[in-house]
Amino acid sequence: MIRVSRPCPTMLCLLASAMHLAGVETDSLPTVKVLWTWPGVADAIAVADGVVYAAGDNRVTALNGRSGEQLWAREYPIESAGFSILRITGDRLVVGMGRSVVLADLKSGELRAIVPVGQEIQTIQGPPLVVDTWDGERYQIVSIDEKSGTVLARCAESRGRGIADFRVADGTVIVLGDDEKTVAGLRPNDFKELWHTSLEEAGRFAVSEGSIGFQLGPADSETGFVMIETRTGHIVRRLPEREGAGPLASAFAGLGLEVDVRSAGLDRNGVLSRYDPATGKALWSVTLPAGPTGVARSGDRLSIGTGSFAMASTGRVTVPVDALTVVDWNSGRVVTRAVNPYGIGTMDSLVAEGDLLWATSGHQEVGVFCLSSTQVDPPEKLYELLDQLLPGR
């Protein structure tokens, strides 16, 4: 059953004021075309073959991506699950719920295994399937067989140092030591060390094709960027800091996305750029109206949720009020820049496939909403709605 909701007056007021504060001319800004909304709870979403999967409140719901029709819903017997994390690996739905990983069939949602990991799950990566957990004092990574649910290995440190962060790339688990100077590649089935490399102080990092990029130096004073080959640990490229911009990895690594970090990046000033992978030279740049709240790429379109970070409390979570910018990946031309009336719930909750975008929402009546990346409504529609809901505003 599809329920299409309209923004509440409070959200619309916040939207108008937030866009004004962000310096966006709302008089000329269209409203993004909202195709449907779904009212359930969604902590996280994923998409595969036109089906949107929403996880929250110990359950996963499958929705037809184009119509919003519910295909199935499954509830899993997990106590005190808390916030859900969702990922698709092969024919499996992998759901992090509290201190357990749920493995379910992608097509039906049928439960295949529940894997207790002992600590609160922070992120899920793979394939191969690796989750990281936090016990309040240290991180631990856990390797799981995605078919059987068997725990293959656990690791809380590498070369005698704790784990600050990790990525799964090309069948290798890349870990950054808590000294932020030691990088190691581990075999996923037993976490045996394959290689290690020493760096200057390293910060955020992101996966690329066959390599992984590390920001050098703390976030507020980057000193450059280095690429490491994932299979050998060899340093294959160093790039200096670009004038007026942060390193290639900054925002994309911060958003937890696996993108081609050699080809795109976002600096601290809200300028989106695409870079030549060999030289680091900018191919194009476009100014964003505000900071990013979500990024998704489908084909030659890159969609960026942006917000002024004016916060709206909805009774369930607090979310930024957003706009949406759609950029042509090849030229950097802004295809669409429009108001998004529902906000985007979390940093990694914007996904794309074809001409459609889906996002979670903090709006109390909307869990998931579907947007068109090619259709917008004229700006008058937003103001007509404001006039209807707020006479004499």
N, C-alpha and C positions, 0 to 999 in steps of 0.2 A: 504494500500500500504506500503510495507516494503522498507525502504531505509537503506542500510548497508553502514556505513561511516568508513573510515580509519582515524587513528589519523593524525592530521596536523603536519608539521615539528616542529613547535614551541613546541607543547605538547610533541613530542617524545624527543626533546632535553632536555626539562625540566625533563622528565621522567628519562632519562639516568643520568643526573646530580644529580637529587634528590635521586635516588637509590644509587648512588655512595656516596653521602653525608651521607645517612642513614647507610652506612656500609654493604649494601647488595651486594653480588657477582652476578652481572647481567650476567656474562659469563656463569654461571651454573643455572640461574633462568629461568624457562620456562615462556611463555606468556599464561595467562589464556585464555581459549577458549571463544571468544565472539560469541554468536549464532545469535544475531540480535540487531539492534539499531532502535530507533524511534526518529524522528527529532523534535517533538513538545516540547512545554515548560512544564516542570514538576517541580513544587516546592516540591511536596510530592507524594509518591506512597503507595499503599496498595495492598495486594493480598488475594484472596479468591477463592477456588475451581478452581485453574488454570487460573484465570482471573486477570490481573494486571490493577489497576485503577491509573491513573495519573491526578493530579489536578494542574492547573495553568492557569493564564490569564482568570479567571472567568468561566472556563469550566472544566469538567471531561471527560476523554477519557478512554474507556475500551479496553484493548488489549488482544489478545490470548497470554497467558504467554509463550507457547512453540514456536509459530511461529512469534509473533509480529504483527499479522494481527489486524487491527482496527475493533472492533465489533460495537461500537457506540461512539458518542461524543455528549455531551450536554453542552450548554452554559446557564448560569444563570444570571438573570437581577440584578446584584449587581454593584453599583457604587464605584469606587476607592477601589477595593477589596484588592489590595496589595498582599502580600505573602499568599499562601494557605496552610492550614493544613488539613490533611485527616485522617479519621478513619472509620472503619467498626464496626457497632454494630447491631447484628442480621441481619435483611434484609434491613438495612438502610446504605446508604453512608452518613457520616456526614462530611461536609466540612466547615472549618472556613475560611471565606473570609472577611478580614478587620474587620468590626464591626457587621457582620451578620453570623449566622450559617445556612447553607443550608442542608436540609434533603431531600434525593433523594432515589428512589427505587434502590436497589442493582443490580437487573437484567437488568433494562432498562435505569436507570439514570433519569427517569421521576421525575420532581420536586414534592415534597410533601409539603414542607413548607420552608419559609424563616423567620428566627427568629432574629430580631434586638436585640443586647445585649447592645448597647450604648457605648462600649469601644472597643479598639483593642484587638482581641483574641490572647492569647499567646499559650495555649495548649488545647487539647480536651482529655478527659478521660471517661472511662465507658465501659460497662453499670454498673449502671445507668449513663445516660449522664450528665456530668458536664464539663463546660468550665471555664477557668479563663481569666480575662481581665485586662487591664492595662490602666489607664487614665493619666499616666505620673507622678502620685504621689502615688497611692496605687493600690494593687491587689483587685479584687473582683471575687468571684466564683458564677456561675449561674447554677442552675439545670434546665434541660429541659426534657420534655416528648418527647421521640424519635419518638413516633407514631404521635402525634398531633402537636408537635412543641410548646406546651404551656410552658411558663416560670413558673416553680413551686416555685422557691425561689431564693433569692439573699443574699449573705453574704460577708461583707468586713472585719469582725473581729470575733474573738472567745474569750469569757471571757475578753472582753475589749481590746484585743490586735489585731493588724493587722495580715494579713496572709502572711507568707513568702513563703510557698510552700504547695502543697497538693497532695494526691494520692487517687484514688478510689480503694478500696479493699474489697472483700466479702460483697458488698452491703453497705459499710460504707465509708463516706468521711473522710479521715484522714488529718488534717490540722496542720501545724507547725506555731506557733505564730511568729510574727516578733521579739520577744525577743529571739527566737531560744532555749527556755527552756520549753515552754508550748506546749504539744501535745494534741489534742482533736479529738474524733470521733463524727461525725455529721450524723444525719439521712438525706438521700439525698433529700427526697421530700419536707422538710421544714427547713432543716439545724438545727433542734433541737439537742442540745448537748446530747450525750449518755454517754460519759465518758471523763475525762481528766487526764493527767499524767504529772508530772513535771520531767524534765531531767536536767543533766548537759548540758552545751552548746552543741547543736546538729547542725550538718551540713546536708550533703546530705542524702537522704534515698531512699529506694526502696522496692517495694512490693514483698512478698514471699507468699507461700501457707498458709493462715490462720494467717499470721503475717507480720509485717513490720519491716525492719531493719534500724536503725539510726546510722550514724557515729557520734561519740562524739568528740567534739572539732572542731576547724576550720580546713580547708582543708590542711593547711601547718603544722599542729601539731596535728595529730589525737591521741586521748588518749584511744580509744577502740571502742566497737561496742555493741549495745543493740538491742534485738528483743522484740517487743511488740505485744501482741495478738490483732488482729484488732477488735474483737467484744467486748472486755472488757477493753482494755487499760492496762492490767496487763503485767508487765515485765516478760517474760518467760525465757530469757537467756541473759547473759552478756559474751562477749568474750574480752579478752585483745588485745591490739595492737600486731600484729605479728612482730617479728624482721625483718626489711628490707622490710616490705610490709605495704601498707595502709589497711584500713578496707575493709570488704567484699563488701560494697556497692559502693565504690568509683567511678570507671569508669562506671559501668552499670547504676547507678543512674544518673551520669552525662550525659550519652547518652540518658536518658529518656526512658529506656527499662524496661518492666515488665518481669523480669526473676527470677529464683529461686536464690535469693541473698544468701541463706544459702549454696548453692552448688558451686557457681562460683564467681570469683571476679578478678579484675585486679589492680595490685598495681601501684605505681607511676613510677616504673622503666621499664615498658613495659613487665612484666612477667605475663602471663595468668595462673591462678591456679584454680583447683576445690577443694573444701573443704568438709570435712565430716560435715553434718548438726548438729550433736550432739556435736562434740568436737572442731570443727574449724580446725582440722588437715588437712594439704594439702594432697590430694590424688595423684595429679600430677601437674606439672608445665611445662610451655613451654615459651621460650623467643621469643618475637615478634621483628621483624626488626625495628619497629618504633611505634609511638603512634597510638591509634585506631581512625579511622574515621567512623566506622560503625560496628555493630555486629548483626548477625542473626543466629538463630538456627532452624534446620529442622531435626527431628529425632535424630540420633546419631552424627550429624555433626554440628559443631559450626564454622561459617565463620566470619572472622574478617578482615575488610578493614583496612590497615595500611598505613600511609604516613609519609614522612619526613617533611611535612608541607612546602616544597618549593611551592610557590603559582604561579598558572598560571591564568592570566587574559584572559577571553574568550569573553568579550564584553557584557556578560549578568551577570555573577557572577564570583567570584574568588574562585578557588577550590584547594585543595591539590592534588598532584600527588600521586597515591596509588599503593600499592601491595595488594595481597590477601593471607591470610593464612587460610587454612581449617584444623580444628583439630577434631580428633575423641573424642566425648564427654566422652566416657567410659574410654579410656586409656590415653588420652592426646597426642597420636601420631599425628605428623603433616602429614596429608594426602596430602595436596597440598600447595605449597608456590610459587606464581607466580606473574609476573608483571601484573597489571591492567592498560591498556593504556588509560582509559577514566577518571580516578579519580572518587571520590564519592562526590556528591554535598553537602550534609549536614550530620550531625551526625546521624540522624535517618532515612536515606533514603536507607538503605540496607535491603531487605526483602528476605525470602527464603521459598520455598515449594518444597518438594521432592528433586530432584537432581539439581534444578535450583535456581539461584540467580538473583535478579533484583535490579538495583540501579538507582538513578537519577545522572545526570552528568552536570557539568558546561561547558562542551565542547559546543561551539556555534552551532554545527551541530547535537548534540546528546542530546535529553532530557531524554530518558530512554534507558538502555542497559541491555541485558540478558546474564548471564554468566552460564557456566556449572561448578558445584562444583566437577565434576569427570573427566573432559576432559581438557587437556592443549596442547598447541603447543610447540614444542622444542624452545629453546632460539634462535636458528639460525633464526627463522622466524622474530623475532623482529629486528635483525640486518640486515636481507635482506630488510625489509621495510625501515629501516634507510638509507641503501645504495641507495635504489631507490629514496627516497625523498631528500636525502642530499648527492649527489655525492661528494666524496673527504672529507667527514666529519672528 
